[in-house]
Amino acid sequence: MKRIRKGDKIVVVCGKDKGRQGTVLNVSANNLVLVEAVNMVKKHAKANPMAGIEGGIIEKEMPLDISNIMLFNPITNKGDRVGFKVLEDGRKVRYFKSNGEVVDV
């Protein structure tokens, strides 16, 4: 079970986008996270008329390392550390370390 999953709201804690919030689009196997509208870069794309690709400068998201983000806690309005615990019914869930609230319901 991973601490950060697709669809989670996160906060960037270091780097050029420090403090920005976004939604996780993808988590790769080598601990890289793609976040919506965060870590935007400009890429020069060569045109390919056979594939219908238009050339020019495009803006796209680049992945961040998973250590540079924290899960957003809506109760405290800050990034928060995440732990795991097993509920009475046997389910393993994530919870916020600061206030003990369960993330997965």
MOPAC internal coordinates of N, CA, C and O (Angstrom, degrees):
PM7 1SCF
backbone

  N    0.0000 0     0.00 0     0.00 0    0    0    0
  C    1.4531 1     0.00 0     0.00 0    1    0    0
  C    1.5271 1   108.46 1     0.00 0    2    1    0
  O    1.2310 1   120.49 1   -46.08 1    3    2    1
  N    1.3124 1   116.67 1   133.92 1    3    2    1
  C    1.4588 1   121.32 1  -177.94 1    5    3    2
  C    1.5202 1   111.30 1   -98.46 1    6    5    3
  O    1.2310 1   121.17 1   -28.11 1    7    6    5
  N    1.3180 1   115.37 1   151.89 1    7    6    5
  C    1.4592 1   120.86 1   179.23 1    9    7    6
  C    1.5275 1   111.83 1   -74.85 1   10    9    7
  O    1.2310 1   120.39 1   146.90 1   11   10    9
  N    1.3235 1   116.85 1   -33.10 1   11   10    9
  C    1.4692 1   122.37 1   178.28 1   13   11   10
  C    1.5180 1   107.73 1  -115.44 1   14   13   11
  O    1.2310 1   120.46 1   -48.52 1   15   14   13
  N    1.3299 1   116.73 1   131.48 1   15   14   13
  C    1.4634 1   122.00 1  -178.38 1   17   15   14
  C    1.5272 1   109.87 1  -128.19 1   18   17   15
  O    1.2310 1   121.46 1   -14.35 1   19   18   17
  N    1.3235 1   114.81 1   165.65 1   19   18   17
  C    1.4573 1   121.57 1   176.07 1   21   19   18
  C    1.5286 1   109.23 1   -61.27 1   22   21   19
  O    1.2310 1   120.57 1   -46.57 1   23   22   21
  N    1.3333 1   116.52 1   133.43 1   23   22   21
  C    1.4639 1   121.33 1   179.23 1   25   23   22
  C    1.5189 1   114.47 1    95.07 1   26   25   23
  O    1.2310 1   119.38 1   171.52 1   27   26   25
  N    1.3349 1   118.79 1    -8.48 1   27   26   25
  C    1.4633 1   121.79 1   179.43 1   29   27   26
  C    1.5225 1   111.09 1   -72.97 1   30   29   27
  O    1.2310 1   120.59 1   -32.45 1   31   30   29
  N    1.3488 1   116.48 1   147.55 1   31   30   29
  C    1.4577 1   121.77 1   171.54 1   33   31   30
  C    1.5202 1   106.70 1   -87.74 1   34   33   31
  O    1.2310 1   120.67 1   -50.01 1   35   34   33
  N    1.3448 1   116.33 1   129.99 1   35   34   33
  C    1.4650 1   120.08 1  -176.71 1   37   35   34
  C    1.5292 1   110.22 1  -130.11 1   38   37   35
  O    1.2310 1   121.67 1   -11.56 1   39   38   37
  N    1.3437 1   114.41 1   168.44 1   39   38   37
  C    1.4621 1   123.33 1   174.09 1   41   39   38
  C    1.5184 1   107.06 1  -127.13 1   42   41   39
  O    1.2310 1   120.58 1   -44.22 1   43   42   41
  N    1.3407 1   116.49 1   135.78 1   43   42   41
  C    1.4611 1   121.11 1   177.21 1   45   43   42
  C    1.5267 1   107.44 1   -82.44 1   46   45   43
  O    1.2310 1   119.93 1   -50.68 1   47   46   45
  N    1.3514 1   117.74 1   129.32 1   47   46   45
  C    1.4583 1   121.15 1  -174.54 1   49   47   46
  C    1.5253 1   113.73 1  -103.09 1   50   49   47
  O    1.2310 1   119.23 1   166.88 1   51   50   49
  N    1.3400 1   119.08 1   -13.12 1   51   50   49
  C    1.4563 1   119.87 1   175.48 1   53   51   50
  C    1.5179 1   109.82 1  -155.67 1   54   53   51
  O    1.2310 1   121.28 1   -17.68 1   55   54   53
  N    1.3307 1   115.16 1   162.32 1   55   54   53
  C    1.4533 1   120.95 1  -178.89 1   57   55   54
  C    1.5113 1   111.51 1   103.77 1   58   57   55
  O    1.2310 1   120.92 1     8.99 1   59   58   57
  N    1.3321 1   115.84 1  -171.01 1   59   58   57
  C    1.4656 1   120.44 1  -175.35 1   61   59   58
  C    1.5236 1   112.93 1   -69.21 1   62   61   59
  O    1.2310 1   119.79 1   158.40 1   63   62   61
  N    1.3244 1   118.00 1   -21.60 1   63   62   61
  C    1.4639 1   122.16 1   179.98 1   65   63   62
  C    1.5237 1   112.87 1  -105.40 1   66   65   63
  O    1.2310 1   120.12 1  -152.60 1   67   66   65
  N    1.3239 1   117.38 1    27.40 1   67   66   65
  C    1.4602 1   122.08 1  -177.64 1   69   67   66
  C    1.5218 1   110.72 1   -56.76 1   70   69   67
  O    1.2310 1   120.81 1   -49.01 1   71   70   69
  N    1.3398 1   116.06 1   130.99 1   71   70   69
  C    1.4538 1   122.12 1   178.33 1   73   71   70
  C    1.5190 1   114.33 1    93.22 1   74   73   71
  O    1.2310 1   119.55 1   167.16 1   75   74   73
  N    1.3250 1   118.47 1   -12.84 1   75   74   73
  C    1.4608 1   120.89 1  -179.75 1   77   75   74
  C    1.5170 1   110.67 1   -77.92 1   78   77   75
  O    1.2310 1   121.24 1   -32.47 1   79   78   77
  N    1.3272 1   115.24 1   147.53 1   79   78   77
  C    1.4575 1   121.55 1  -179.79 1   81   79   78
  C    1.5151 1   109.55 1  -111.74 1   82   81   79
  O    1.2310 1   120.71 1   -25.66 1   83   82   81
  N    1.3107 1   116.26 1   154.34 1   83   82   81
  C    1.4531 1   121.05 1   178.21 1   85   83   82
  C    1.5091 1   111.25 1  -168.99 1   86   85   83
  O    1.2310 1   121.57 1     0.12 1   87   86   85
  N    1.3218 1   114.61 1  -179.88 1   87   86   85
  C    1.4569 1   122.19 1   179.90 1   89   87   86
  C    1.5180 1   109.13 1  -110.77 1   90   89   87
  O    1.2310 1   120.59 1   -42.60 1   91   90   89
  N    1.3218 1   116.48 1   137.40 1   91   90   89
  C    1.4647 1   121.46 1  -178.97 1   93   91   90
  C    1.5245 1   108.99 1   -72.20 1   94   93   91
  O    1.2310 1   120.82 1   -54.02 1   95   94   93
  N    1.3405 1   116.04 1   125.98 1   95   94   93
  C    1.4576 1   121.82 1   177.61 1   97   95   94
  C    1.5209 1   111.90 1   -94.14 1   98   97   95
  O    1.2310 1   120.61 1   146.20 1   99   98   97
  N    1.3559 1   116.44 1   -33.80 1   99   98   97
  C    1.4524 1   120.32 1  -174.99 1  101   99   98
  C    1.5200 1   109.18 1  -159.23 1  102  101   99
  O    1.2310 1   120.46 1   -38.55 1  103  102  101
  N    1.3321 1   116.72 1   141.45 1  103  102  101
  C    1.4609 1   123.03 1   173.24 1  105  103  102
  C    1.5183 1   106.75 1  -120.60 1  106  105  103
  O    1.2310 1   120.52 1   -61.15 1  107  106  105
  N    1.3415 1   116.62 1   118.85 1  107  106  105
  C    1.4629 1   119.64 1  -178.20 1  109  107  106
  C    1.5273 1   110.72 1   -90.63 1  110  109  107
  O    1.2310 1   120.92 1   -11.32 1  111  110  109
  N    1.3117 1   115.85 1   168.68 1  111  110  109
  C    1.4631 1   121.80 1  -175.95 1  113  111  110
  C    1.5229 1   112.46 1   -69.20 1  114  113  111
  O    1.2310 1   119.93 1   154.44 1  115  114  113
  N    1.3388 1   117.73 1   -25.56 1  115  114  113
  C    1.4649 1   120.05 1  -178.18 1  117  115  114
  C    1.5296 1   111.80 1   -97.97 1  118  117  115
  O    1.2310 1   120.49 1  -144.69 1  119  118  117
  N    1.3530 1   116.67 1    35.31 1  119  118  117
  C    1.4638 1   124.64 1   173.72 1  121  119  118
  C    1.5193 1   114.26 1    60.14 1  122  121  119
  O    1.2310 1   120.14 1  -141.22 1  123  122  121
  N    1.3233 1   117.33 1    38.78 1  123  122  121
  C    1.4511 1   122.54 1   171.89 1  125  123  122
  C    1.5179 1   108.14 1  -111.53 1  126  125  123
  O    1.2310 1   120.99 1   -39.84 1  127  126  125
  N    1.3367 1   115.71 1   140.16 1  127  126  125
  C    1.4504 1   121.64 1  -175.19 1  129  127  126
  C    1.5180 1   108.97 1  -123.58 1  130  129  127
  O    1.2310 1   120.49 1   -48.74 1  131  130  129
  N    1.3293 1   116.68 1   131.26 1  131  130  129
  C    1.4585 1   122.49 1   175.99 1  133  131  130
  C    1.5169 1   107.52 1   -99.70 1  134  133  131
  O    1.2310 1   120.66 1   -59.15 1  135  134  133
  N    1.3493 1   116.34 1   120.85 1  135  134  133
  C    1.4601 1   121.65 1  -175.25 1  137  135  134
  C    1.5254 1   108.84 1  -115.91 1  138  137  135
  O    1.2310 1   120.75 1   -41.83 1  139  138  137
  N    1.3250 1   116.17 1   138.17 1  139  138  137
  C    1.4567 1   122.34 1  -177.57 1  141  139  138
  C    1.5259 1   111.07 1   -64.29 1  142  141  139
  O    1.2310 1   120.26 1   -55.70 1  143  142  141
  N    1.3395 1   117.11 1   124.30 1  143  142  141
  C    1.4668 1   126.28 1   175.54 1  145  143  142
  C    1.5361 1   113.51 1    61.19 1  146  145  143
  O    1.2310 1   119.79 1  -152.75 1  147  146  145
  N    1.3237 1   118.00 1    27.25 1  147  146  145
  C    1.4615 1   122.35 1   176.19 1  149  147  146
  C    1.5283 1   108.12 1  -126.10 1  150  149  147
  O    1.2310 1   120.27 1   -36.15 1  151  150  149
  N    1.3283 1   117.09 1   143.85 1  151  150  149
  C    1.4647 1   124.16 1  -178.63 1  153  151  150
  C    1.5296 1   110.67 1    60.76 1  154  153  151
  O    1.2310 1   121.34 1  -129.67 1  155  154  153
  N    1.3395 1   115.04 1    50.33 1  155  154  153
  C    1.4616 1   121.49 1   179.91 1  157  155  154
  C    1.5298 1   109.68 1   -76.56 1  158  157  155
  O    1.2310 1   121.01 1   -42.72 1  159  158  157
  N    1.3324 1   115.67 1   137.28 1  159  158  157
  C    1.4646 1   121.93 1   176.93 1  161  159  158
  C    1.5201 1   108.66 1  -132.05 1  162  161  159
  O    1.2310 1   121.14 1   -19.65 1  163  162  161
  N    1.3309 1   115.42 1   160.35 1  163  162  161
  C    1.4576 1   120.77 1   176.54 1  165  163  162
  C    1.5113 1   108.37 1  -103.12 1  166  165  163
  O    1.2310 1   120.96 1   -52.47 1  167  166  165
  N    1.3337 1   115.77 1   127.53 1  167  166  165
  C    1.4600 1   121.90 1   179.82 1  169  167  166
  C    1.5240 1   108.50 1  -117.94 1  170  169  167
  O    1.2310 1   121.14 1   -39.37 1  171  170  169
  N    1.3248 1   115.42 1   140.63 1  171  170  169
  C    1.4546 1   121.08 1   176.38 1  173  171  170
  C    1.5212 1   107.84 1   -90.78 1  174  173  171
  O    1.2310 1   120.36 1   -61.16 1  175  174  173
  N    1.3253 1   116.92 1   118.84 1  175  174  173
  C    1.4534 1   121.95 1  -177.32 1  177  175  174
  C    1.5249 1   109.58 1  -109.04 1  178  177  175
  O    1.2310 1   120.92 1   -47.62 1  179  178  177
  N    1.3125 1   115.84 1   132.38 1  179  178  177
  C    1.4484 1   121.37 1   176.74 1  181  179  178
  C    1.5228 1   108.91 1   -83.22 1  182  181  179
  O    1.2310 1   120.14 1   -40.53 1  183  182  181
  N    1.3080 1   117.33 1   139.47 1  183  182  181
  C    1.4536 1   121.70 1  -179.05 1  185  183  182
  C    1.5246 1   110.78 1   -69.45 1  186  185  183
  O    1.2310 1   121.17 1   -36.64 1  187  186  185
  N    1.3275 1   115.37 1   143.36 1  187  186  185
  C    1.4542 1   121.96 1   175.47 1  189  187  186
  C    1.5282 1   107.71 1  -136.61 1  190  189  187
  O    1.2310 1   120.15 1   -87.60 1  191  190  189
  N    1.3461 1   117.33 1    92.40 1  191  190  189
  C    1.4640 1   119.51 1  -175.95 1  193  191  190
  C    1.5300 1   113.57 1   -64.61 1  194  193  191
  O    1.2310 1   120.00 1   153.64 1  195  194  193
  N    1.3215 1   117.60 1   -26.36 1  195  194  193
  C    1.4671 1   120.37 1   179.34 1  197  195  194
  C    1.5361 1   111.57 1   -66.67 1  198  197  195
  O    1.2310 1   120.47 1   143.85 1  199  198  197
  N    1.3249 1   116.70 1   -36.15 1  199  198  197
  C    1.4692 1   121.36 1  -179.85 1  201  199  198
  C    1.5211 1   111.90 1   -95.51 1  202  201  199
  O    1.2310 1   120.13 1   175.66 1  203  202  201
  N    1.3242 1   117.36 1    -4.34 1  203  202  201
  C    1.4633 1   120.76 1  -179.92 1  205  203  202
  C    1.5139 1   113.77 1    79.05 1  206  205  203
  O    1.2310 1   119.96 1  -157.88 1  207  206  205
  N    1.3415 1   117.68 1    22.12 1  207  206  205
  C    1.4625 1   121.98 1  -179.60 1  209  207  206
  C    1.5219 1   108.37 1   -93.65 1  210  209  207
  O    1.2310 1   121.54 1   -53.03 1  211  210  209
  N    1.3276 1   114.66 1   126.97 1  211  210  209
  C    1.4509 1   120.05 1   179.14 1  213  211  210
  C    1.5240 1   109.34 1   -89.29 1  214  213  211
  O    1.2310 1   120.15 1   -39.14 1  215  214  213
  N    1.3225 1   117.31 1   140.86 1  215  214  213
  C    1.4528 1   121.40 1  -179.11 1  217  215  214
  C    1.5137 1   111.84 1   -83.16 1  218  217  215
  O    1.2310 1   120.56 1   -12.48 1  219  218  217
  N    1.3128 1   116.53 1   167.52 1  219  218  217
  C    1.4587 1   121.92 1   177.82 1  221  219  218
  C    1.5176 1   111.06 1   133.48 1  222  221  219
  O    1.2310 1   121.48 1    14.16 1  223  222  221
  N    1.2979 1   114.76 1  -165.84 1  223  222  221
  C    1.4654 1   121.60 1  -179.56 1  225  223  222
  C    1.5224 1   107.71 1   -98.62 1  226  225  223
  O    1.2310 1   120.45 1   -59.07 1  227  226  225
  N    1.3261 1   116.74 1   120.93 1  227  226  225
  C    1.4614 1   121.23 1   179.01 1  229  227  226
  C    1.5260 1   109.43 1  -115.32 1  230  229  227
  O    1.2310 1   121.02 1   -30.48 1  231  230  229
  N    1.3259 1   115.66 1   149.52 1  231  230  229
  C    1.4610 1   121.01 1   176.64 1  233  231  230
  C    1.5206 1   108.40 1  -104.00 1  234  233  231
  O    1.2310 1   120.65 1   -46.88 1  235  234  233
  N    1.3281 1   116.37 1   133.12 1  235  234  233
  C    1.4588 1   120.58 1   179.68 1  237  235  234
  C    1.5140 1   110.47 1  -146.48 1  238  237  235
  O    1.2310 1   121.23 1   -18.14 1  239  238  237
  N    1.3350 1   115.26 1   161.86 1  239  238  237
  C    1.4618 1   120.66 1   177.64 1  241  239  238
  C    1.5186 1   109.23 1   -82.31 1  242  241  239
  O    1.2310 1   120.88 1   -37.01 1  243  242  241
  N    1.3217 1   115.93 1   142.99 1  243  242  241
  C    1.4542 1   121.76 1   173.27 1  245  243  242
  C    1.5283 1   107.48 1  -114.89 1  246  245  243
  O    1.2310 1   120.27 1   -27.00 1  247  246  245
  N    1.3329 1   117.09 1   153.00 1  247  246  245
  C    1.4622 1   119.39 1  -176.63 1  249  247  246
  C    1.5275 1   113.28 1   -70.64 1  250  249  247
  O    1.2310 1   121.57 1   -28.81 1  251  250  249
  N    1.3253 1   114.60 1   151.19 1  251  250  249
  C    1.4627 1   123.71 1   174.33 1  253  251  250
  C    1.5248 1   108.08 1  -110.03 1  254  253  251
  O    1.2310 1   120.66 1   -24.83 1  255  254  253
  N    1.3288 1   116.34 1   155.17 1  255  254  253
  C    1.4545 1   119.27 1   172.96 1  257  255  254
  C    1.5170 1   109.05 1   -72.46 1  258  257  255
  O    1.2310 1   120.41 1   -34.77 1  259  258  257
  N    1.3115 1   116.83 1   145.23 1  259  258  257
  C    1.4660 1   121.80 1  -175.58 1  261  259  258
  C    1.5294 1   111.77 1   -65.91 1  262  261  259
  O    1.2310 1   120.18 1   158.37 1  263  262  261
  N    1.3479 1   117.26 1   -21.63 1  263  262  261
  C    1.4656 1   120.70 1   179.45 1  265  263  262
  C    1.5241 1   111.99 1   -75.30 1  266  265  263
  O    1.2310 1   119.68 1   167.19 1  267  266  265
  N    1.3238 1   118.21 1   -12.81 1  267  266  265
  C    1.4655 1   121.84 1  -177.59 1  269  267  266
  C    1.5237 1   113.54 1   -95.57 1  270  269  267
  O    1.2310 1   119.97 1  -172.43 1  271  270  269
  N    1.3253 1   117.66 1     7.57 1  271  270  269
  C    1.4614 1   120.58 1   179.11 1  273  271  270
  C    1.5241 1   110.26 1  -130.81 1  274  273  271
  O    1.2310 1   121.30 1   -21.49 1  275  274  273
  N    1.3502 1   115.12 1   158.51 1  275  274  273
  C    1.4577 1   122.31 1   175.37 1  277  275  274
  C    1.5194 1   108.54 1  -133.79 1  278  277  275
  O    1.2310 1   120.61 1   -30.06 1  279  278  277
  N    1.3202 1   116.44 1   149.94 1  279  278  277
  C    1.4516 1   121.53 1   177.08 1  281  279  278
  C    1.5241 1   108.95 1   -68.77 1  282  281  279
  O    1.2310 1   120.40 1   -43.80 1  283  282  281
  N    1.3481 1   116.85 1   136.20 1  283  282  281
  C    1.4718 1   122.02 1  -178.53 1  285  283  282
  C    1.5153 1   110.15 1   -81.28 1  286  285  283
  O    1.2310 1   120.91 1   -53.05 1  287  286  285
  N    1.3413 1   115.86 1   126.95 1  287  286  285
  C    1.4625 1   122.44 1   177.98 1  289  287  286
  C    1.5228 1   107.73 1   -98.95 1  290  289  287
  O    1.2310 1   119.10 1   -68.64 1  291  290  289
  N    1.3562 1   119.31 1   111.36 1  291  290  289
  C    1.4652 1   120.64 1  -176.67 1  293  291  290
  C    1.5255 1   113.81 1   -68.65 1  294  293  291
  O    1.2310 1   119.52 1   159.95 1  295  294  293
  N    1.3203 1   118.52 1   -20.05 1  295  294  293
  C    1.4675 1   121.15 1  -179.60 1  297  295  294
  C    1.5255 1   110.48 1   -74.94 1  298  297  295
  O    1.2310 1   120.27 1   136.47 1  299  298  297
  N    1.3400 1   117.09 1   -43.53 1  299  298  297
  C    1.4616 1   120.87 1  -179.52 1  301  299  298
  C    1.5245 1   113.03 1   -95.26 1  302  301  299
  O    1.2310 1   119.91 1   171.29 1  303  302  301
  N    1.3422 1   117.78 1    -8.71 1  303  302  301
  C    1.4712 1   124.04 1  -176.89 1  305  303  302
  C    1.5176 1   112.78 1    56.87 1  306  305  303
  O    1.2310 1   120.27 1  -142.88 1  307  306  305
  N    1.3315 1   117.09 1    37.12 1  307  306  305
  C    1.4595 1   123.12 1   178.11 1  309  307  306
  C    1.5230 1   109.09 1  -141.37 1  310  309  307
  O    1.2310 1   121.60 1   -10.40 1  311  310  309
  N    1.3356 1   114.55 1   169.60 1  311  310  309
  C    1.4512 1   119.73 1   171.48 1  313  311  310
  C    1.5164 1   109.13 1   -72.92 1  314  313  311
  O    1.2310 1   120.44 1   -31.19 1  315  314  313
  N    1.3234 1   116.76 1   148.81 1  315  314  313
  C    1.4608 1   119.67 1  -175.29 1  317  315  314
  C    1.5261 1   110.16 1  -142.61 1  318  317  315
  O    1.2310 1   121.17 1   -28.47 1  319  318  317
  N    1.3379 1   115.37 1   151.53 1  319  318  317
  C    1.4594 1   120.43 1   175.14 1  321  319  318
  C    1.5184 1   109.47 1   -76.22 1  322  321  319
  O    1.2310 1   121.34 1   -24.87 1  323  322  321
  N    1.3426 1   115.05 1   155.13 1  323  322  321
  C    1.4531 1   120.69 1  -175.36 1  325  323  322
  C    1.5173 1   109.78 1  -122.44 1  326  325  323
  O    1.2310 1   120.97 1   -42.25 1  327  326  325
  N    1.3300 1   115.75 1   137.75 1  327  326  325
  C    1.4564 1   121.53 1   175.13 1  329  327  326
  C    1.5176 1   109.78 1  -125.46 1  330  329  327
  O    1.2310 1   120.81 1    -2.62 1  331  330  329
  N    1.3230 1   116.06 1   177.38 1  331  330  329
  C    1.4633 1   122.03 1   178.88 1  333  331  330
  C    1.5107 1   109.55 1  -121.83 1  334  333  331
  O    1.2310 1   120.87 1   -36.84 1  335  334  333
  N    1.3392 1   115.93 1   143.16 1  335  334  333
  C    1.4542 1   120.28 1   171.89 1  337  335  334
  C    1.5173 1   108.71 1  -148.28 1  338  337  335
  O    1.2310 1   121.34 1   -20.34 1  339  338  337
  N    1.3413 1   115.03 1   159.66 1  339  338  337
  C    1.4554 1   121.54 1  -179.71 1  341  339  338
  C    1.5238 1   107.94 1  -104.54 1  342  341  339
  O    1.2310 1   120.60 1   -52.73 1  343  342  341
  N    1.3378 1   116.45 1   127.27 1  343  342  341
  C    1.4599 1   121.32 1   179.67 1  345  343  342
  C    1.5263 1   110.56 1   -79.19 1  346  345  343
  O    1.2310 1   120.88 1    -6.14 1  347  346  345
  N    1.3427 1   115.92 1   173.86 1  347  346  345
  C    1.4598 1   121.12 1  -178.53 1  349  347  346
  C    1.5228 1   112.42 1   -61.35 1  350  349  347
  O    1.2310 1   120.55 1   146.46 1  351  350  349
  N    1.3423 1   116.54 1   -33.54 1  351  350  349
  C    1.4636 1   119.87 1  -178.40 1  353  351  350
  C    1.5286 1   112.76 1   -82.89 1  354  353  351
  O    1.2310 1   119.93 1  -175.50 1  355  354  353
  N    1.3357 1   117.73 1     4.50 1  355  354  353
  C    1.4574 1   121.47 1   174.54 1  357  355  354
  C    1.5220 1   115.20 1    95.06 1  358  357  355
  O    1.2310 1   119.82 1   178.05 1  359  358  357
  N    1.3425 1   117.95 1    -1.95 1  359  358  357
  C    1.4653 1   120.11 1   179.37 1  361  359  358
  C    1.5245 1   110.71 1   -79.36 1  362  361  359
  O    1.2310 1   120.69 1   -40.09 1  363  362  361
  N    1.3369 1   116.28 1   139.91 1  363  362  361
  C    1.4588 1   122.10 1   175.22 1  365  363  362
  C    1.5286 1   107.27 1   -95.46 1  366  365  363
  O    1.2310 1   120.32 1   -56.73 1  367  366  365
  N    1.3385 1   117.00 1   123.27 1  367  366  365
  C    1.4594 1   121.32 1  -175.54 1  369  367  366
  C    1.5247 1   110.23 1  -129.50 1  370  369  367
  O    1.2310 1   121.55 1   -19.19 1  371  370  369
  N    1.3415 1   114.64 1   160.81 1  371  370  369
  C    1.4645 1   121.00 1   173.44 1  373  371  370
  C    1.5244 1   108.59 1   -90.27 1  374  373  371
  O    1.2310 1   120.81 1   -32.23 1  375  374  373
  N    1.3466 1   116.05 1   147.77 1  375  374  373
  C    1.4617 1   119.92 1   175.84 1  377  375  374
  C    1.5208 1   109.41 1  -142.61 1  378  377  375
  O    1.2310 1   121.09 1   -24.93 1  379  378  377
  N    1.3560 1   115.53 1   155.07 1  379  378  377
  C    1.4566 1   121.31 1   177.83 1  381  379  378
  C    1.5219 1   108.81 1   -78.77 1  382  381  379
  O    1.2310 1   120.44 1   -47.95 1  383  382  381
  N    1.3402 1   116.77 1   132.05 1  383  382  381
  C    1.4673 1   121.23 1  -176.67 1  385  383  382
  C    1.5297 1   112.24 1   -70.17 1  386  385  383
  O    1.2310 1   119.26 1   150.95 1  387  386  385
  N    1.3336 1   119.01 1   -29.05 1  387  386  385
  C    1.4514 1   120.91 1  -174.47 1  389  387  386
  C    1.5284 1   112.85 1   -72.25 1  390  389  387
  O    1.2310 1   119.94 1   139.04 1  391  390  389
  N    1.3380 1   117.72 1   -40.96 1  391  390  389
  C    1.4545 1   118.85 1  -176.34 1  393  391  390
  C    1.5361 1   113.87 1  -125.12 1  394  393  391
  O    1.2310 1   119.62 1   178.77 1  395  394  393
  N    1.3304 1   118.33 1    -1.23 1  395  394  393
  C    1.4512 1   121.59 1   176.19 1  397  395  394
  C    1.5113 1   115.29 1    78.42 1  398  397  395
  O    1.2310 1   119.45 1  -175.42 1  399  398  397
  N    1.3367 1   118.65 1     4.58 1  399  398  397
  C    1.4539 1   121.59 1   179.48 1  401  399  398
  C    1.5207 1   111.01 1   -68.09 1  402  401  399
  O    1.2310 1   120.06 1   -39.73 1  403  402  401
  N    1.3226 1   117.50 1   140.27 1  403  402  401
  C    1.4531 1   122.76 1  -179.74 1  405  403  402
  C    1.5195 1   109.33 1   -80.08 1  406  405  403
  O    1.2310 1   120.18 1   -47.45 1  407  406  405
  N    1.3471 1   117.27 1   132.55 1  407  406  405
  C    1.4579 1   122.53 1   179.25 1  409  407  406
  C    1.5163 1   110.20 1   -80.34 1  410  409  407
  O    1.2310 1   119.87 1   133.30 1  411  410  409
  N    1.3278 1   117.86 1   -46.70 1  411  410  409
  C    1.4584 1   123.47 1  -177.58 1  413  411  410
  C    1.5177 1   109.94 1   -92.98 1  414  413  411
  O    1.2310 1   120.47 1   -59.71 1  415  414  413
  N    1.3147 1   116.70 1   120.29 1  415  414  413
  C    1.4692 1   119.73 1   178.18 1  417  415  414
  C    1.5095 1   109.91 1  -120.68 1  418  417  415
  O    1.2310 1   120.10 1   180.00 1  419  418  417

